[in-house]
């Protein structure tokens, strides 16, 4: 076992040095930063969103809520029960 080439004087050191030199020869590409493509995409989205005119949507939403508020103000909540009883009376008679 002592005659194994790896156990000869300086053999292990030479072997390890050779392995490191081979590893250093392998070309290493600089790693691309992962956020770069995402930042570019977000920049494009921001540009696209900036070009959208949302004032029409705002006006329509505000109009909807104004109409809903006006409708709710005109509803007679006190008479709602009586109205439902009157509307459901024919159904109740049939099912009865």
C-alpha positions as CSV (number, residue, x, y, z in Angstrom):
1,X,0.0,0.0,0.0
2,X,2.9,2.4,0.7
3,X,4.0,1.8,-2.9
4,X,0.8,3.4,-4.2
5,X,1.7,6.4,-6.4
6,X,-0.6,8.7,-4.4
7,X,1.4,8.0,-1.2
8,X,4.8,8.9,-2.7
9,X,6.5,12.1,-1.5
10,X,4.6,15.2,-2.8
11,X,2.3,13.0,-4.9
12,X,-0.9,14.0,-3.1
13,X,0.1,17.7,-3.3
14,X,0.9,17.4,-7.0
15,X,-2.4,15.6,-7.7
16,X,-4.4,18.2,-5.9
17,X,-2.5,21.0,-7.6
18,X,-3.2,19.4,-11.0
19,X,-6.9,19.1,-10.2
20,X,-7.1,22.8,-9.2
21,X,-5.3,23.9,-12.3
22,X,-7.8,21.9,-14.4
23,X,-10.7,23.4,-12.6
24,X,-9.3,26.9,-13.2
25,X,-9.1,26.3,-16.9
26,X,-12.9,25.9,-17.1
27,X,-14.4,29.2,-18.4
28,X,-16.9,30.8,-16.1
29,X,-19.5,33.1,-17.5
30,X,-20.5,36.0,-15.4
31,X,-23.9,35.2,-13.9
32,X,-26.7,37.4,-15.2
33,X,-28.7,39.1,-12.5
34,X,-32.1,37.5,-12.3
35,X,-34.0,40.7,-11.7
36,X,-32.9,42.4,-14.9
37,X,-35.5,40.7,-17.2
38,X,-38.2,41.3,-14.6
39,X,-37.3,45.0,-14.2
40,X,-37.4,45.4,-18.0
41,X,-40.8,43.8,-18.1
42,X,-42.1,46.0,-15.3
43,X,-40.8,49.1,-17.0
44,X,-42.7,48.1,-20.2
45,X,-45.9,47.5,-18.1
46,X,-45.5,50.8,-16.4
47,X,-45.2,52.5,-19.8
48,X,-48.2,50.8,-21.1
49,X,-50.3,51.6,-18.0
50,X,-49.3,55.2,-18.1
51,X,-50.8,55.4,-21.6
52,X,-54.3,54.2,-20.5
53,X,-56.9,56.8,-19.9
54,X,-58.9,55.6,-16.8
55,X,-61.0,58.8,-16.4
56,X,-63.8,57.1,-18.4
57,X,-63.9,54.2,-16.0
58,X,-63.8,56.5,-13.0
59,X,-66.7,58.5,-14.3
60,X,-68.7,55.3,-15.0
61,X,-68.0,53.9,-11.5
62,X,-68.9,57.1,-9.8
63,X,-72.1,57.3,-11.9
64,X,-73.0,53.8,-10.9
65,X,-72.6,54.6,-7.2
66,X,-74.5,57.9,-7.5
67,X,-77.4,56.0,-9.2
68,X,-77.4,53.3,-6.6
69,X,-77.4,55.9,-3.8
70,X,-80.3,57.7,-5.3
71,X,-82.2,54.5,-5.8
72,X,-81.6,53.5,-2.2
73,X,-82.8,56.9,-0.9
74,X,-86.1,56.4,-2.7
75,X,-86.8,52.9,-1.4
76,X,-89.5,52.7,1.3
77,X,-87.8,50.2,3.6
78,X,-90.7,50.4,6.1
79,X,-93.2,49.1,3.5
80,X,-90.9,46.5,2.1
81,X,-92.3,43.7,4.2
82,X,-95.9,44.6,3.2
83,X,-94.9,44.7,-0.4
84,X,-93.3,41.3,-0.3
85,X,-96.3,39.8,1.5
86,X,-98.5,41.1,-1.2
87,X,-96.3,39.8,-4.0
88,X,-96.0,36.4,-2.4
89,X,-99.6,36.0,-1.4
90,X,-100.6,34.4,-4.8
91,X,-97.8,31.9,-4.5
92,X,-98.7,31.1,-0.9
93,X,-102.3,30.4,-2.0
94,X,-101.2,28.0,-4.7
95,X,-98.8,26.2,-2.5
96,X,-101.0,26.6,0.5
